[in-house]
């Protein structure tokens, strides 16, 4: 019983370390991804306006 409890604690500690590593690795990526999405949305809206206002240059 005690060994099983210690094993579960060790597994949860390893899982917590893995989660912390994943958060540390993924948070900057997620922030960059959201920043690219926001800039992409703004650039896409301006690009579509430019393509609509200037169709004869292509």
Biopython code that builds the backbone (N, CA, C, O; Angstrom):
import numpy as np
from Bio.PDB.StructureBuilder import StructureBuilder

atoms = [
    (1, "UNK", "N", (0.853, -1.206, 0.000)),
    (1, "UNK", "CA", (0.000, 0.000, 0.000)),
    (1, "UNK", "C", (0.886, 1.252, 0.000)),
    (1, "UNK", "O", (0.695, 2.147, -0.823)),
    (2, "UNK", "N", (1.859, 1.315, 0.927)),
    (2, "UNK", "CA", (2.719, 2.499, 0.979)),
    (2, "UNK", "C", (3.563, 2.620, -0.294)),
    (2, "UNK", "O", (3.760, 3.720, -0.809)),
    (3, "UNK", "N", (4.061, 1.479, -0.801)),
    (3, "UNK", "CA", (4.873, 1.540, -2.024)),
    (3, "UNK", "C", (4.027, 2.043, -3.195)),
    (3, "UNK", "O", (4.507, 2.823, -4.017)),
    (4, "UNK", "N", (2.775, 1.600, -3.274)),
    (4, "UNK", "CA", (1.905, 2.037, -4.364)),
    (4, "UNK", "C", (1.677, 3.549, -4.254)),
    (4, "UNK", "O", (1.698, 4.260, -5.259)),
    (5, "UNK", "N", (1.458, 4.031, -3.027)),
    (5, "UNK", "CA", (1.227, 5.456, -2.845)),
    (5, "UNK", "C", (2.475, 6.232, -3.267)),
    (5, "UNK", "O", (2.367, 7.262, -3.932)),
    (6, "UNK", "N", (3.660, 5.743, -2.884)),
    (6, "UNK", "CA", (4.889, 6.441, -3.275)),
    (6, "UNK", "C", (5.040, 6.432, -4.799)),
    (6, "UNK", "O", (5.450, 7.427, -5.396)),
    (7, "UNK", "N", (4.710, 5.312, -5.411)),
    (7, "UNK", "CA", (4.800, 5.235, -6.868)),
    (7, "UNK", "C", (3.858, 6.225, -7.527)),
    (7, "UNK", "O", (4.228, 6.876, -8.503)),
    (8, "UNK", "N", (2.645, 6.347, -7.007)),
    (8, "UNK", "CA", (1.692, 7.301, -7.569)),
    (8, "UNK", "C", (2.207, 8.728, -7.386)),
    (8, "UNK", "O", (2.064, 9.567, -8.275)),
    (9, "UNK", "N", (2.807, 8.993, -6.225)),
    (9, "UNK", "CA", (3.349, 10.332, -5.992)),
    (9, "UNK", "C", (4.465, 10.612, -6.992)),
    (9, "UNK", "O", (4.553, 11.710, -7.541)),
    (10, "UNK", "N", (5.319, 9.613, -7.225)),
    (10, "UNK", "CA", (6.400, 9.790, -8.183)),
    (10, "UNK", "C", (5.859, 10.008, -9.578)),
    (10, "UNK", "O", (6.374, 10.854, -10.310)),
    (11, "UNK", "N", (4.833, 9.267, -9.967)),
    (11, "UNK", "CA", (4.248, 9.432, -11.292)),
    (11, "UNK", "C", (3.636, 10.823, -11.419)),
    (11, "UNK", "O", (3.794, 11.478, -12.449)),
    (12, "UNK", "N", (2.940, 11.276, -10.383)),
    (12, "UNK", "CA", (2.326, 12.599, -10.448)),
    (12, "UNK", "C", (3.402, 13.676, -10.488)),
    (12, "UNK", "O", (3.235, 14.692, -11.163)),
    (13, "UNK", "N", (4.523, 13.462, -9.763)),
    (13, "UNK", "CA", (5.611, 14.442, -9.795)),
    (13, "UNK", "C", (6.214, 14.487, -11.193)),
    (13, "UNK", "O", (6.483, 15.570, -11.712)),
    (14, "UNK", "N", (6.432, 13.311, -11.816)),
    (14, "UNK", "CA", (6.962, 13.289, -13.180)),
    (14, "UNK", "C", (5.980, 13.947, -14.143)),
    (14, "UNK", "O", (6.385, 14.693, -15.035)),
    (15, "UNK", "N", (4.690, 13.671, -13.964)),
    (15, "UNK", "CA", (3.684, 14.285, -14.832)),
    (15, "UNK", "C", (3.695, 15.799, -14.651)),
    (15, "UNK", "O", (3.574, 16.540, -15.627)),
    (16, "UNK", "N", (3.840, 16.266, -13.410)),
    (16, "UNK", "CA", (3.878, 17.707, -13.172)),
    (16, "UNK", "C", (5.101, 18.319, -13.843)),
    (16, "UNK", "O", (5.013, 19.406, -14.414)),
    (17, "UNK", "N", (6.255, 17.626, -13.781)),
    (17, "UNK", "CA", (7.452, 18.138, -14.452)),
    (17, "UNK", "C", (7.240, 18.182, -15.957)),
    (17, "UNK", "O", (7.625, 19.149, -16.614)),
    (18, "UNK", "N", (6.628, 17.139, -16.503)),
    (18, "UNK", "CA", (6.363, 17.126, -17.944)),
    (18, "UNK", "C", (5.416, 18.245, -18.323)),
    (18, "UNK", "O", (5.610, 18.907, -19.343)),
    (19, "UNK", "N", (4.381, 18.467, -17.502)),
    (19, "UNK", "CA", (3.429, 19.548, -17.795)),
    (19, "UNK", "C", (4.138, 20.896, -17.735)),
    (19, "UNK", "O", (3.910, 21.752, -18.590)),
    (20, "UNK", "N", (4.996, 21.096, -16.734)),
    (20, "UNK", "CA", (5.718, 22.358, -16.630)),
    (20, "UNK", "C", (6.627, 22.555, -17.834)),
    (20, "UNK", "O", (6.710, 23.658, -18.374)),
    (21, "UNK", "N", (7.318, 21.481, -18.266)),
    (21, "UNK", "CA", (8.169, 21.575, -19.452)),
    (21, "UNK", "C", (7.337, 21.920, -20.677)),
    (21, "UNK", "O", (7.724, 22.770, -21.478)),
    (22, "UNK", "N", (6.189, 21.257, -20.823)),
    (22, "UNK", "CA", (5.326, 21.511, -21.979)),
    (22, "UNK", "C", (4.851, 22.957, -21.955)),
    (22, "UNK", "O", (4.815, 23.617, -22.993)),
    (23, "UNK", "N", (4.482, 23.459, -20.762)),
    (23, "UNK", "CA", (4.013, 24.848, -20.665)),
    (23, "UNK", "C", (5.140, 25.798, -21.034)),
    (23, "UNK", "O", (4.934, 26.750, -21.786)),
    (24, "UNK", "N", (6.336, 25.538, -20.503)),
    (24, "UNK", "CA", (7.473, 26.422, -20.782)),
    (24, "UNK", "C", (7.777, 26.431, -22.272)),
    (24, "UNK", "O", (8.120, 27.472, -22.831)),
    (25, "UNK", "N", (7.654, 25.275, -22.918)),
    (25, "UNK", "CA", (7.959, 25.199, -24.350)),
    (25, "UNK", "C", (6.819, 25.748, -25.198)),
    (25, "UNK", "O", (7.059, 26.372, -26.232)),
    (26, "UNK", "N", (5.588, 25.520, -24.771)),
    (26, "UNK", "CA", (4.453, 25.838, -25.631)),
    (26, "UNK", "C", (3.952, 27.261, -25.452)),
    (26, "UNK", "O", (3.402, 27.834, -26.393)),
    (27, "UNK", "N", (4.125, 27.854, -24.264)),
    (27, "UNK", "CA", (3.593, 29.200, -24.043)),
    (27, "UNK", "C", (4.203, 30.212, -25.014)),
    (27, "UNK", "O", (3.446, 30.965, -25.626)),
    (28, "UNK", "N", (5.535, 30.275, -25.193)),
    (28, "UNK", "CA", (6.082, 31.227, -26.181)),
    (28, "UNK", "C", (5.589, 30.910, -27.583)),
    (28, "UNK", "O", (5.290, 31.822, -28.354)),
    (29, "UNK", "N", (5.499, 29.613, -27.928)),
    (29, "UNK", "CA", (5.001, 29.240, -29.249)),
    (29, "UNK", "C", (3.554, 29.663, -29.430)),
    (29, "UNK", "O", (3.168, 30.159, -30.489)),
    (30, "UNK", "N", (2.757, 29.463, -28.389)),
    (30, "UNK", "CA", (1.346, 29.857, -28.477)),
    (30, "UNK", "C", (1.233, 31.374, -28.586)),
    (30, "UNK", "O", (0.397, 31.876, -29.337)),
    (31, "UNK", "N", (2.066, 32.113, -27.846)),
    (31, "UNK", "CA", (2.017, 33.569, -27.929)),
    (31, "UNK", "C", (2.431, 34.025, -29.325)),
    (31, "UNK", "O", (1.804, 34.920, -29.893)),
    (32, "UNK", "N", (3.481, 33.419, -29.886)),
    (32, "UNK", "CA", (3.908, 33.783, -31.238)),
    (32, "UNK", "C", (2.822, 33.418, -32.246)),
    (32, "UNK", "O", (2.551, 34.171, -33.182)),
    (33, "UNK", "N", (2.200, 32.247, -32.041)),
    (33, "UNK", "CA", (1.156, 31.807, -32.975)),
    (33, "UNK", "C", (-0.022, 32.764, -32.938)),
    (33, "UNK", "O", (-0.543, 33.143, -33.987)),
    (34, "UNK", "N", (-0.451, 33.162, -31.734)),
    (34, "UNK", "CA", (-1.576, 34.092, -31.624)),
    (34, "UNK", "C", (-1.181, 35.451, -32.202)),
    (34, "UNK", "O", (-2.000, 36.108, -32.844)),
    (35, "UNK", "N", (0.069, 35.880, -31.980)),
    (35, "UNK", "CA", (0.518, 37.157, -32.550)),
    (35, "UNK", "C", (0.499, 37.087, -34.069)),
    (35, "UNK", "O", (0.090, 38.039, -34.733)),
    (36, "UNK", "N", (0.949, 35.942, -34.627)),
    (36, "UNK", "CA", (0.921, 35.791, -36.086)),
    (36, "UNK", "C", (-0.515, 35.769, -36.588)),
    (36, "UNK", "O", (-0.810, 36.317, -37.650)),
    (37, "UNK", "N", (-1.411, 35.140, -35.833)),
    (37, "UNK", "CA", (-2.814, 35.120, -36.251)),
    (37, "UNK", "C", (-3.380, 36.533, -36.257)),
    (37, "UNK", "O", (-4.054, 36.932, -37.206)),
    (38, "UNK", "N", (-3.105, 37.293, -35.192)),
    (38, "UNK", "CA", (-3.635, 38.656, -35.114)),
    (38, "UNK", "C", (-3.050, 39.505, -36.238)),
    (38, "UNK", "O", (-3.786, 40.221, -36.917)),
    (39, "UNK", "N", (-1.730, 39.434, -36.445)),
    (39, "UNK", "CA", (-1.109, 40.219, -37.516)),
    (39, "UNK", "C", (-1.586, 39.713, -38.870)),
    (39, "UNK", "O", (-1.776, 40.504, -39.795)),
    (40, "UNK", "N", (-1.782, 38.395, -38.996)),
    (40, "UNK", "CA", (-2.275, 37.848, -40.254)),
    (40, "UNK", "C", (-3.685, 38.327, -40.544)),
    (40, "UNK", "O", (-4.015, 38.616, -41.694)),
    (41, "UNK", "N", (-4.514, 38.414, -39.528)),
    (41, "UNK", "CA", (-5.882, 38.898, -39.737)),
    (41, "UNK", "C", (-5.849, 40.363, -40.173)),
    (41, "UNK", "O", (-6.567, 40.745, -41.097)),
    (42, "UNK", "N", (-5.038, 41.175, -39.531)),
    (42, "UNK", "CA", (-4.976, 42.585, -39.903)),
    (42, "UNK", "C", (-4.354, 42.721, -41.290)),
    (42, "UNK", "O", (-4.827, 43.515, -42.103)),
    (43, "UNK", "N", (-3.289, 41.946, -41.571)),
    (43, "UNK", "CA", (-2.657, 42.033, -42.886)),
    (43, "UNK", "C", (-3.592, 41.505, -43.963)),
    (43, "UNK", "O", (-3.630, 42.040, -45.071)),
    (44, "UNK", "N", (-4.352, 40.450, -43.641)),
    (44, "UNK", "CA", (-5.272, 39.910, -44.634)),
    (44, "UNK", "C", (-6.365, 40.920, -44.957)),
    (44, "UNK", "O", (-6.735, 41.063, -46.122)),
    (45, "UNK", "N", (-6.885, 41.616, -43.967)),
    (45, "UNK", "CA", (-7.933, 42.602, -44.221)),
    (45, "UNK", "C", (-7.380, 43.744, -45.069)),
    (45, "UNK", "O", (-8.053, 44.210, -45.988)),
    (46, "UNK", "N", (-6.158, 44.201, -44.769)),
    (46, "UNK", "CA", (-5.582, 45.283, -45.571)),
    (46, "UNK", "C", (-5.213, 44.767, -46.954)),
    (46, "UNK", "O", (-5.360, 45.499, -47.933)),
    (47, "UNK", "N", (-4.743, 43.540, -47.066)),
    (47, "UNK", "CA", (-4.361, 42.992, -48.367)),
    (47, "UNK", "C", (-5.588, 42.813, -49.248)),
    (47, "UNK", "O", (-5.537, 43.099, -50.444)),
    (48, "UNK", "N", (-6.695, 42.343, -48.669)),
    (48, "UNK", "CA", (-7.911, 42.174, -49.467)),
    (48, "UNK", "C", (-8.410, 43.539, -49.920)),
    (48, "UNK", "O", (-8.892, 43.670, -51.045)),
    (49, "UNK", "N", (-8.306, 44.554, -49.075)),
    (49, "UNK", "CA", (-8.717, 45.894, -49.484)),
    (49, "UNK", "C", (-7.831, 46.396, -50.621)),
    (49, "UNK", "O", (-8.324, 47.022, -51.559)),
    (50, "UNK", "N", (-6.525, 46.128, -50.546)),
    (50, "UNK", "CA", (-5.622, 46.568, -51.594)),
    (50, "UNK", "C", (-5.915, 45.840, -52.898)),
    (50, "UNK", "O", (-5.911, 46.453, -53.966)),
    (51, "UNK", "N", (-6.172, 44.520, -52.819)),
    (51, "UNK", "CA", (-6.442, 43.759, -54.043)),
    (51, "UNK", "C", (-7.761, 44.200, -54.650)),
    (51, "UNK", "O", (-7.901, 44.227, -55.873)),
    (52, "UNK", "N", (-8.731, 44.547, -53.812)),
    (52, "UNK", "CA", (-10.019, 45.006, -54.340)),
    (52, "UNK", "C", (-9.871, 46.393, -54.960)),
    (52, "UNK", "O", (-10.457, 46.664, -56.009)),
    (53, "UNK", "N", (-9.096, 47.272, -54.326)),
    (53, "UNK", "CA", (-8.956, 48.638, -54.826)),
    (53, "UNK", "C", (-8.000, 48.690, -56.023)),
    (53, "UNK", "O", (-8.076, 49.615, -56.832)),
    (54, "UNK", "N", (-7.085, 47.687, -56.145)),
    (54, "UNK", "CA", (-6.130, 47.698, -57.253)),
    (54, "UNK", "C", (-6.163, 46.364, -57.997)),
    (54, "UNK", "O", (-5.224, 45.579, -57.863)),
    (55, "UNK", "N", (-7.193, 46.082, -58.766)),
    (55, "UNK", "CA", (-7.285, 44.782, -59.455)),
    (55, "UNK", "C", (-6.540, 44.755, -60.780)),
    (55, "UNK", "O", (-6.256, 43.670, -61.287)),
    (56, "UNK", "N", (-6.212, 45.907, -61.361)),
    (56, "UNK", "CA", (-5.677, 45.945, -62.725)),
    (56, "UNK", "C", (-4.147, 45.793, -62.747)),
    (56, "UNK", "O", (-3.572, 45.626, -63.822)),
    (57, "UNK", "N", (-3.482, 45.846, -61.598)),
    (57, "UNK", "CA", (-2.026, 45.749, -61.614)),
    (57, "UNK", "C", (-1.537, 44.332, -61.805)),
    (57, "UNK", "O", (-0.367, 44.135, -62.134)),
    (58, "UNK", "N", (-2.399, 43.323, -61.609)),
    (58, "UNK", "CA", (-1.950, 41.926, -61.734)),
    (58, "UNK", "C", (-2.033, 41.448, -63.157)),
    (58, "UNK", "O", (-1.696, 40.300, -63.443)),
]
sb = StructureBuilder()
sb.init_structure("model")
sb.init_model(0)
sb.init_chain("A")
sb.init_seg("    ")
for serial, (resi, resn, name, xyz) in enumerate(atoms, 1):
    if name == "N":
        sb.init_residue(resn, " ", resi, " ")
    sb.init_atom(name, np.array(xyz, "f"), 0.0, 1.0, " ", f" {name:<3s}", serial, name[0])
structure = sb.get_structure()
